[in-house]
Amino acid sequence: MNFILQNEVYFKILNEVRTPTGRISEPLYQKYFYVLHYINRCRLFDTDEYDLGVPMYYPVLEEILMLKPSKVSRILRWFVTNQVIVKVKNYSNGRSSSLYKLHPDMEVKQIDFNRITDNESRLVKKINLFHKRRNAKCGTTIIQEGIVFDKLTVSRKGRKYLAGKYPDLPIIREVNYSTINPKDFYLASLYMGDRYCRRAESTRRIYSTITSMPSHLRKYLLLDGMPLMQIDLKNAQILLSVPLIIKEYQRKYGELCIIPDDILMFKELAETGCFYEHVAFNAGIDVLGSVKREAFKEQFFKQIWYSKKRSWNSKLKTSFVDDFPNVWDAINSLKREDYRLFAINLQKFEAQIFIDEVLAELYKRKITALSIHDSIVITNVEDLYLAEELLRRALLKHGLNPSFKIEGDEKYKIAS
């Protein structure tokens, strides 16, 4: 097992943590490692959960770490006092735990692997047993987990890329420690056999080693020995919001009401994949080039889509509200109980389409495929055609006529 740590914290634990009698204790170090590893892993692989704050459930920590509550508290206090983690929410009745995130200074630090095997540590055995016992998965998740663990590999070019930046990686199983740039973490962890795949209870999304990997590094991956081919839904989060927005408008004004023009225009722009360009143009913002477009999307989601109603006041927000007043009202109505529920419900809908319908059907047909939230990864043109057809059918049920972006095969693009 590779504990994921920050370099300076690793050495700080070794230098400062002692038993009550002042002794050095490797098992005690590992318990501190695990707490930080858990928060790091959530941040790297389950960003939606991390953004809300990572719950540190005392009964779970007591069982895994084999410690009394007072000693679990001591570990958490040590991390908070040393500005490694911060508490973002105190215990509340809604969640049986306080919520934590990394301290902002820690979020930009180098990621380190500290390798500890279950032959060396009772703790690793306990962790593996605990997660094996508690991780009940749906059939689709189990199949995807098997593909991530058995059929997803790093290509020769990928190994060369890693070896050039991290010369010790080729012999990682013979050393205990290696420092990785966070941007390369997912590729490196895949290469070193530290893989991950789970389905979140809150959003129903599947998170795996590949879902958070920067897209430019996926060119170094092989699926079943073949380069990846990927079909993405254009303007995915915007398009998937359309049924929720129309349903909310009908809830307020009746099922037989006439859908206003701004909602219909919103739908058309999402279906044609032109939404962001339209909104940017009307707001007077330049989005030419992929870097500017991604930066614009980030601001759009931050200021409008997933924010509290009064969190932002900008020309982007003003322009959007002027263009789509009924869309804006419906979104705020959907956030009325808790602004986070809009994002969660969108992700549940996305998971229903991509995982429970399309991916499940591909697996029934014995096709090797993976989901990356709003896209499907596959290995050949024939299966790519099938994935597109299944996505079209699934979205048509909700009155949507989607557009797609294809990556990884020029023949498919020409044929399309």
Kinemage of the C-alpha trace (Angstrom):
@kinemage 1
@onewidth
@group {chain A} dominant
@subgroup {mainchain}
@vectorlist {calphas} color= white
{ca met a 1} P 0.000 0.000 0.000
{ca asn a 2} L 1.292 3.467 -0.915
{ca phe a 3} L 0.446 6.094 1.689
{ca ile a 4} L 0.005 9.453 -0.064
{ca leu a 5} L 1.717 12.190 1.934
{ca gln a 6} L 3.342 15.604 1.617
{ca asn a 7} L 7.135 15.508 1.843
{ca glu a 8} L 7.614 17.973 4.682
{ca val a 9} L 4.786 16.467 6.743
{ca tyr a 10} L 6.265 12.977 6.367
{ca phe a 11} L 9.546 14.116 7.923
{ca lys a 12} L 7.797 16.267 10.530
{ca ile a 13} L 5.908 13.206 11.746
{ca leu a 14} L 9.135 11.203 11.931
{ca asn a 15} L 10.904 13.965 13.846
{ca glu a 16} L 8.163 15.025 16.259
{ca val a 17} L 5.656 12.247 16.908
{ca arg a 18} L 6.458 10.118 19.940
{ca thr a 19} L 4.604 7.783 22.297
{ca pro a 20} L 3.485 9.185 25.703
{ca thr a 21} L 6.727 7.781 27.174
{ca gly a 22} L 8.831 9.542 24.529
{ca arg a 23} L 9.673 6.481 22.437
{ca ile a 24} L 9.933 6.337 18.635
{ca ser a 25} L 7.184 4.071 17.246
{ca glu a 26} L 6.801 3.039 13.592
{ca pro a 27} L 3.205 1.758 14.134
{ca leu a 28} L 2.306 5.157 15.625
{ca tyr a 29} L 3.814 6.996 12.638
{ca gln a 30} L 1.703 4.898 10.313
{ca lys a 31} L -1.492 5.916 12.084
{ca tyr a 32} L -0.655 9.568 11.461
{ca phe a 33} L 0.232 8.669 7.863
{ca tyr a 34} L -3.158 7.048 7.366
{ca val a 35} L -5.183 10.080 8.511
{ca leu a 36} L -3.352 12.391 6.097
{ca his a 37} L -3.403 9.716 3.367
{ca tyr a 38} L -7.203 9.442 3.660
{ca ile a 39} L -7.714 13.193 3.166
{ca asn a 40} L -5.182 13.301 0.322
{ca arg a 41} L -6.785 10.353 -1.437
{ca cys a 42} L -10.217 11.951 -1.192
{ca arg a 43} L -8.856 15.194 -2.666
{ca leu a 44} L -7.120 13.383 -5.527
{ca phe a 45} L -9.774 10.844 -6.447
{ca asp a 46} L -13.104 12.128 -5.116
{ca thr a 47} L -13.048 15.887 -5.644
{ca asp a 48} L -16.805 16.370 -5.186
{ca glu a 49} L -16.655 14.874 -1.687
{ca tyr a 50} L -13.461 16.780 -0.884
{ca asp a 51} L -14.980 20.127 -1.897
{ca leu a 52} L -17.677 19.629 0.742
{ca gly a 53} L -15.120 18.585 3.365
{ca val a 54} L -13.835 15.132 4.280
{ca pro a 55} L -15.747 13.552 7.204
{ca met a 56} L -13.478 11.995 9.826
{ca tyr a 57} L -15.780 9.480 11.486
{ca tyr a 58} L -14.488 8.653 14.959
{ca pro a 59} L -15.955 5.129 15.194
{ca val a 60} L -14.331 4.245 11.853
{ca leu a 61} L -10.959 5.745 12.801
{ca glu a 62} L -11.082 4.050 16.193
{ca glu a 63} L -11.671 0.689 14.514
{ca ile a 64} L -9.009 1.075 11.816
{ca leu a 65} L -6.341 2.752 13.953
{ca met a 66} L -7.118 0.603 17.000
{ca leu a 67} L -7.104 3.688 19.238
{ca lys a 68} L -9.312 5.244 21.900
{ca pro a 69} L -11.294 8.393 20.940
{ca ser a 70} L -8.927 10.636 22.928
{ca lys a 71} L -5.951 9.419 20.901
{ca val a 72} L -7.799 9.883 17.601
{ca ser a 73} L -8.504 13.464 18.745
{ca arg a 74} L -4.817 13.930 19.512
{ca ile a 75} L -3.855 12.964 15.941
{ca leu a 76} L -6.387 15.350 14.390
{ca arg a 77} L -5.326 18.164 16.741
{ca trp a 78} L -1.684 17.627 15.771
{ca phe a 79} L -2.499 18.052 12.072
{ca val a 80} L -4.639 21.153 12.712
{ca thr a 81} L -2.059 22.760 15.030
{ca asn a 82} L 0.700 22.182 12.478
{ca gln a 83} L -1.450 23.699 9.706
{ca val a 84} L -1.601 20.492 7.707
{ca ile a 85} L -5.401 20.267 7.724
{ca val a 86} L -8.206 22.683 8.612
{ca lys a 87} L -11.661 22.017 10.009
{ca val a 88} L -14.246 23.409 7.591
{ca lys a 89} L -17.339 22.414 9.549
{ca asn a 90} L -17.957 21.351 13.130
{ca tyr a 91} L -19.965 18.291 14.050
{ca ser a 92} L -23.620 18.675 13.120
{ca asn a 93} L -26.665 16.429 13.301
{ca gly a 94} L -26.714 16.187 9.508
{ca arg a 95} L -23.362 14.399 9.366
{ca ser a 96} L -21.899 12.408 12.242
{ca ser a 97} L -18.470 13.973 11.897
{ca ser a 98} L -16.596 17.233 11.626
{ca leu a 99} L -15.379 17.962 8.100
{ca tyr a 100} L -11.746 18.622 7.152
{ca lys a 101} L -9.686 19.733 4.160
{ca leu a 102} L -5.993 20.238 3.591
{ca his a 103} L -4.592 23.567 4.709
{ca pro a 104} L -4.309 25.791 1.582
{ca asp a 105} L -0.510 25.746 1.873
{ca met a 106} L -0.561 21.937 1.759
{ca glu a 107} L -2.703 21.737 -1.382
{ca val a 108} L 0.206 22.929 -3.548
{ca lys a 109} L 2.921 20.718 -2.035
{ca gln a 110} L 4.629 17.795 -3.759
{ca ile a 111} L 2.900 14.422 -3.403
{ca asp a 112} L 4.936 11.596 -1.908
{ca phe a 113} L 4.442 7.840 -1.894
{ca asn a 114} L 5.463 5.986 1.247
{ca arg a 115} L 5.271 2.288 0.523
{ca ile a 116} L 4.179 -0.020 3.359
{ca thr a 117} L 3.100 -3.596 2.762
{ca asp a 118} L 0.710 -5.677 4.831
{ca asn a 119} L 3.651 -7.940 5.668
{ca glu a 120} L 5.223 -4.987 7.476
{ca ser a 121} L 2.183 -3.485 9.142
{ca arg a 122} L -0.891 -4.635 11.075
{ca leu a 123} L -2.460 -1.304 10.106
{ca val a 124} L -2.335 -2.035 6.367
{ca lys a 125} L -3.958 -5.429 6.972
{ca lys a 126} L -6.657 -3.717 9.031
{ca ile a 127} L -7.274 -1.064 6.341
{ca asn a 128} L -7.568 -3.652 3.565
{ca leu a 129} L -9.902 -5.838 5.622
{ca phe a 130} L -12.054 -2.868 6.644
{ca his a 131} L -12.546 -1.580 3.091
{ca lys a 132} L -13.129 -5.058 1.703
{ca arg a 133} L -15.866 -5.617 4.282
{ca arg a 134} L -17.585 -2.244 3.851
{ca asn a 135} L -17.224 -1.625 0.111
{ca ala a 136} L -20.455 -3.086 -1.242
{ca lys a 137} L -20.496 -2.181 -4.941
{ca cys a 138} L -23.021 -2.401 -7.750
{ca gly a 139} L -22.261 -4.828 -10.579
{ca thr a 140} L -21.229 -2.063 -12.987
{ca thr a 141} L -18.737 -0.653 -10.472
{ca ile a 142} L -17.248 -4.106 -9.870
{ca ile a 143} L -16.706 -4.619 -13.608
{ca gln a 144} L -15.161 -1.166 -14.024
{ca glu a 145} L -12.915 -1.771 -11.031
{ca gly a 146} L -11.698 -4.997 -12.649
{ca ile a 147} L -10.918 -3.145 -15.889
{ca val a 148} L -9.036 -0.373 -14.041
{ca phe a 149} L -6.981 -2.922 -12.116
{ca asp a 150} L -6.390 -5.496 -14.870
{ca lys a 151} L -6.691 -3.849 -18.303
{ca leu a 152} L -5.570 -0.234 -17.867
{ca thr a 153} L -1.805 0.117 -18.319
{ca val a 154} L 0.875 2.738 -18.979
{ca ser a 155} L 2.344 2.645 -22.506
{ca arg a 156} L 6.055 2.508 -23.313
{ca lys a 157} L 5.975 6.264 -24.069
{ca gly a 158} L 4.299 6.843 -20.730
{ca arg a 159} L 6.953 4.844 -18.879
{ca lys a 160} L 9.638 6.817 -20.722
{ca tyr a 161} L 7.934 10.087 -19.747
{ca leu a 162} L 7.875 9.076 -16.067
{ca ala a 163} L 11.428 7.686 -16.081
{ca gly a 164} L 12.705 10.978 -17.504
{ca lys a 165} L 11.138 12.973 -14.658
{ca tyr a 166} L 11.413 10.435 -11.818
{ca pro a 167} L 14.413 8.109 -12.311
{ca asp a 168} L 13.625 6.094 -9.163
{ca leu a 169} L 10.154 5.036 -10.338
{ca pro a 170} L 11.293 2.001 -12.394
{ca ile a 171} L 12.583 0.438 -9.146
{ca ile a 172} L 9.769 1.698 -6.909
{ca arg a 173} L 9.087 -1.777 -5.531
{ca glu a 174} L 12.638 -1.879 -4.224
{ca val a 175} L 12.537 1.519 -2.491
{ca asn a 176} L 10.268 2.978 0.156
{ca tyr a 177} L 9.865 6.549 -0.927
{ca ser a 178} L 9.320 8.648 -4.043
{ca thr a 179} L 8.280 12.273 -4.581
{ca ile a 180} L 5.880 13.072 -7.456
{ca asn a 181} L 4.578 16.314 -8.913
{ca pro a 182} L 0.795 16.379 -8.242
{ca lys a 183} L 0.097 16.768 -11.986
{ca asp a 184} L 1.794 13.417 -12.657
{ca phe a 185} L 0.380 11.654 -9.627
{ca tyr a 186} L -2.343 9.655 -11.377
{ca leu a 187} L -0.081 8.366 -14.157
{ca ala a 188} L 2.625 7.475 -11.625
{ca ser a 189} L 0.208 5.731 -9.267
{ca leu a 190} L -1.190 3.695 -12.160
{ca tyr a 191} L 2.332 2.680 -13.182
{ca met a 192} L 3.198 1.691 -9.616
{ca gly a 193} L 0.088 -0.448 -9.272
{ca asp a 194} L -1.673 1.835 -6.778
{ca arg a 195} L -5.113 1.921 -8.410
{ca tyr a 196} L -8.447 3.158 -7.218
{ca cys a 197} L -12.105 2.722 -8.178
{ca arg a 198} L -15.193 3.448 -6.115
{ca arg a 199} L -18.722 4.754 -6.512
{ca ala a 200} L -19.743 7.757 -4.425
{ca glu a 201} L -22.921 7.393 -2.415
{ca ser a 202} L -23.832 11.087 -2.698
{ca thr a 203} L -23.445 11.687 -6.468
{ca arg a 204} L -23.453 8.050 -7.728
{ca arg a 205} L -20.443 8.908 -9.893
{ca ile a 206} L -17.616 6.399 -10.282
{ca tyr a 207} L -14.219 7.797 -9.295
{ca ser a 208} L -11.081 5.999 -10.402
{ca thr a 209} L -7.410 6.534 -11.180
{ca ile a 210} L -8.375 7.721 -14.667
{ca thr a 211} L -11.227 10.116 -13.826
{ca ser a 212} L -9.023 12.827 -12.291
{ca met a 213} L -6.027 12.349 -14.587
{ca pro a 214} L -5.228 15.438 -16.720
{ca ser a 215} L -6.506 14.770 -20.232
{ca his a 216} L -3.100 15.387 -21.853
{ca leu a 217} L -1.632 12.450 -19.900
{ca arg a 218} L -4.250 9.954 -21.098
{ca lys a 219} L -2.308 9.620 -24.355
{ca tyr a 220} L 0.140 7.540 -22.308
{ca leu a 221} L -2.496 4.944 -21.362
{ca leu a 222} L -3.513 1.666 -22.962
{ca leu a 223} L -6.864 -0.066 -22.453
{ca asp a 224} L -6.672 -3.775 -23.161
{ca gly a 225} L -3.353 -3.029 -24.904
{ca met a 226} L -4.928 -0.439 -27.247
{ca pro a 227} L -4.776 3.399 -27.291
{ca leu a 228} L -7.783 5.096 -25.752
{ca met a 229} L -10.702 6.367 -27.823
{ca gln a 230} L -13.111 8.697 -26.064
{ca ile a 231} L -16.568 10.096 -26.739
{ca asp a 232} L -17.470 13.226 -24.775
{ca leu a 233} L -20.827 14.914 -24.420
{ca lys a 234} L -20.461 18.562 -25.490
{ca asn a 235} L -21.559 21.167 -22.941
{ca ala a 236} L -22.399 18.207 -20.719
{ca gln a 237} L -23.300 19.882 -17.412
{ca ile a 238} L -25.341 22.528 -19.240
{ca leu a 239} L -27.204 19.998 -21.376
{ca leu a 240} L -27.929 17.659 -18.476
{ca ser a 241} L -29.395 20.574 -16.510
{ca val a 242} L -32.094 21.210 -19.147
{ca pro a 243} L -34.585 18.524 -17.963
{ca leu a 244} L -34.107 19.660 -14.339
{ca ile a 245} L -34.691 23.310 -15.265
{ca ile a 246} L -37.786 22.581 -17.390
{ca lys a 247} L -39.232 20.323 -14.687
{ca glu a 248} L -38.660 23.029 -12.064
{ca tyr a 249} L -40.312 25.680 -14.280
{ca gln a 250} L -43.325 23.382 -14.785
{ca arg a 251} L -43.495 22.739 -11.039
{ca lys a 252} L -43.858 26.474 -10.471
{ca tyr a 253} L -46.184 27.327 -13.395
{ca gly a 254} L -47.957 24.049 -14.196
{ca glu a 255} L -47.178 21.129 -16.493
{ca leu a 256} L -49.192 22.638 -19.353
{ca cys a 257} L -47.424 26.013 -19.243
{ca ile a 258} L -45.599 27.353 -22.308
{ca ile a 259} L -41.825 27.017 -21.943
{ca pro a 260} L -40.341 30.534 -22.366
{ca asp a 261} L -38.005 31.435 -25.223
{ca asp a 262} L -34.901 31.884 -23.064
{ca ile a 263} L -35.153 28.302 -21.747
{ca leu a 264} L -35.652 26.979 -25.300
{ca met a 265} L -32.613 28.983 -26.498
{ca phe a 266} L -30.618 27.659 -23.525
{ca lys a 267} L -31.547 24.112 -24.575
{ca glu a 268} L -30.647 24.686 -28.247
{ca leu a 269} L -27.240 26.180 -27.413
{ca ala a 270} L -26.464 23.233 -25.118
{ca glu a 271} L -27.529 20.678 -27.750
{ca thr a 272} L -25.353 22.253 -30.460
{ca gly a 273} L -22.363 22.617 -28.132
{ca cys a 274} L -22.225 26.417 -28.567
{ca phe a 275} L -23.363 27.518 -25.116
{ca tyr a 276} L -20.080 28.794 -23.654
{ca glu a 277} L -19.150 30.720 -26.807
{ca his a 278} L -22.580 32.403 -26.835
{ca val a 279} L -22.432 33.426 -23.175
{ca ala a 280} L -18.818 34.640 -23.465
{ca phe a 281} L -19.587 36.715 -26.571
{ca asn a 282} L -22.563 38.429 -24.924
{ca ala a 283} L -20.462 39.141 -21.823
{ca gly a 284} L -17.626 40.561 -23.955
{ca ile a 285} L -15.130 37.883 -22.892
{ca asp a 286} L -12.542 36.388 -25.272
{ca val a 287} L -12.575 32.564 -25.228
{ca leu a 288} L -10.491 31.880 -28.346
{ca gly a 289} L -8.067 29.041 -27.631
{ca ser a 290} L -8.477 26.048 -25.345
{ca val a 291} L -6.739 27.666 -22.353
{ca lys a 292} L -9.001 30.747 -22.385
{ca arg a 293} L -12.080 28.572 -22.914
{ca glu a 294} L -11.261 26.357 -19.929
{ca ala a 295} L -10.560 29.403 -17.766
{ca phe a 296} L -13.924 30.882 -18.801
{ca lys a 297} L -15.764 27.641 -17.992
{ca glu a 298} L -14.140 27.556 -14.565
{ca gln a 299} L -15.357 31.108 -13.844
{ca phe a 300} L -18.827 30.344 -15.194
{ca phe a 301} L -19.289 27.389 -12.868
{ca lys a 302} L -17.768 29.264 -9.940
{ca gln a 303} L -19.824 32.425 -10.366
{ca ile a 304} L -23.145 31.098 -11.669
{ca trp a 305} L -23.666 27.383 -11.763
{ca tyr a 306} L -22.616 26.102 -8.343
{ca ser a 307} L -22.431 29.302 -6.301
{ca lys a 308} L -24.854 30.661 -3.735
{ca lys a 309} L -27.400 33.052 -5.218
{ca arg a 310} L -25.703 36.224 -3.995
{ca ser a 311} L -22.096 35.036 -3.993
{ca trp a 312} L -20.954 36.880 -7.126
{ca asn a 313} L -21.632 40.149 -8.867
{ca ser a 314} L -19.812 40.337 -12.212
{ca lys a 315} L -20.413 41.244 -15.847
{ca leu a 316} L -20.551 37.513 -16.632
{ca lys a 317} L -23.326 36.935 -14.115
{ca thr a 318} L -25.199 40.109 -15.157
{ca ser a 319} L -25.025 39.112 -18.831
{ca phe a 320} L -26.215 35.562 -18.117
{ca val a 321} L -29.171 36.730 -16.002
{ca asp a 322} L -30.176 39.230 -18.711
{ca asp a 323} L -30.049 36.546 -21.444
{ca phe a 324} L -31.626 33.696 -19.456
{ca pro a 325} L -33.834 35.148 -16.681
{ca asn a 326} L -36.122 32.105 -16.409
{ca val a 327} L -33.159 29.717 -16.412
{ca trp a 328} L -31.594 31.757 -13.618
{ca asp a 329} L -34.825 31.708 -11.583
{ca ala a 330} L -35.190 27.933 -12.029
{ca ile a 331} L -31.580 27.290 -10.970
{ca asn a 332} L -32.004 29.385 -7.815
{ca ser a 333} L -35.265 27.617 -7.086
{ca leu a 334} L -33.420 24.286 -7.351
{ca lys a 335} L -30.893 25.636 -4.812
{ca arg a 336} L -33.534 26.854 -2.390
{ca glu a 337} L -32.968 24.210 0.311
{ca asp a 338} L -29.213 23.807 -0.145
{ca tyr a 339} L -27.221 25.348 -2.995
{ca arg a 340} L -25.081 22.192 -3.223
{ca leu a 341} L -28.079 20.010 -4.122
{ca phe a 342} L -28.183 21.394 -7.682
{ca ala a 343} L -24.685 20.044 -8.396
{ca ile a 344} L -25.402 16.748 -6.641
{ca asn a 345} L -28.647 16.167 -8.570
{ca leu a 346} L -26.918 16.986 -11.873
{ca gln a 347} L -24.190 14.467 -11.122
{ca lys a 348} L -26.758 11.832 -10.162
{ca phe a 349} L -28.507 12.366 -13.503
{ca glu a 350} L -25.168 12.146 -15.324
{ca ala a 351} L -24.374 8.879 -13.497
{ca gln a 352} L -27.796 7.470 -14.373
{ca ile a 353} L -27.169 8.070 -18.095
{ca phe a 354} L -23.490 7.213 -18.416
{ca ile a 355} L -23.131 4.442 -15.824
{ca asp a 356} L -26.500 2.832 -15.121
{ca glu a 357} L -27.726 2.898 -18.718
{ca val a 358} L -24.879 3.173 -21.253
{ca leu a 359} L -21.945 1.571 -19.431
{ca ala a 360} L -24.156 -1.191 -18.033
{ca glu a 361} L -25.383 -2.006 -21.567
{ca leu a 362} L -21.818 -2.064 -22.917
{ca tyr a 363} L -20.836 -4.491 -20.160
{ca lys a 364} L -23.808 -6.730 -20.974
{ca arg a 365} L -22.342 -6.969 -24.481
{ca lys a 366} L -18.912 -7.896 -23.057
{ca ile a 367} L -17.308 -4.654 -24.299
{ca thr a 368} L -14.274 -3.216 -22.514
{ca ala a 369} L -15.098 0.388 -21.592
{ca leu a 370} L -14.618 2.938 -18.829
{ca ser a 371} L -16.589 6.010 -17.805
{ca ile a 372} L -14.979 9.376 -17.081
{ca his a 373} L -18.045 11.154 -15.705
{ca asp a 374} L -19.582 12.635 -18.895
{ca ser a 375} L -17.577 10.568 -21.374
{ca ile a 376} L -17.013 6.935 -22.336
{ca val a 377} L -13.562 5.483 -23.048
{ca ile a 378} L -13.318 2.535 -25.419
{ca thr a 379} L -10.799 0.754 -27.698
{ca asn a 380} L -12.219 0.532 -31.244
{ca val a 381} L -14.392 2.355 -33.780
{ca glu a 382} L -17.257 -0.176 -33.836
{ca asp a 383} L -17.740 0.050 -30.070
{ca leu a 384} L -17.455 3.830 -30.255
{ca tyr a 385} L -20.352 3.943 -32.744
{ca leu a 386} L -22.371 1.764 -30.363
{ca ala a 387} L -21.557 3.970 -27.353
{ca glu a 388} L -22.690 7.050 -29.285
{ca glu a 389} L -25.939 5.377 -30.305
{ca leu a 390} L -26.650 4.268 -26.726
{ca leu a 391} L -25.977 7.785 -25.419
{ca arg a 392} L -28.293 9.313 -28.032
{ca arg a 393} L -31.094 6.913 -27.101
{ca ala a 394} L -30.659 7.507 -23.375
{ca leu a 395} L -30.686 11.301 -23.736
{ca leu a 396} L -33.570 11.294 -26.216
{ca lys a 397} L -35.769 9.825 -23.482
{ca his a 398} L -35.324 13.171 -21.717
{ca gly a 399} L -36.010 15.248 -24.829
{ca leu a 400} L -32.339 16.001 -25.561
{ca asn a 401} L -30.581 15.924 -28.945
{ca pro a 402} L -26.880 15.952 -27.979
{ca ser a 403} L -23.634 16.766 -29.785
{ca phe a 404} L -20.447 14.801 -29.159
{ca lys a 405} L -16.695 15.292 -29.314
{ca ile a 406} L -14.537 12.335 -30.362
{ca glu a 407} L -10.896 11.903 -29.374
{ca gly a 408} L -8.378 9.251 -30.339
{ca asp a 409} L -9.359 8.100 -33.832
{ca glu a 410} L -9.202 10.135 -37.039
{ca lys a 411} L -11.086 7.503 -39.092
{ca tyr a 412} L -14.130 7.931 -36.841
{ca lys a 413} L -14.053 11.713 -37.227
{ca ile a 414} L -13.896 11.406 -41.035
{ca ala a 415} L -16.722 8.847 -41.098
{ca ser a 416} L -18.846 11.081 -38.860
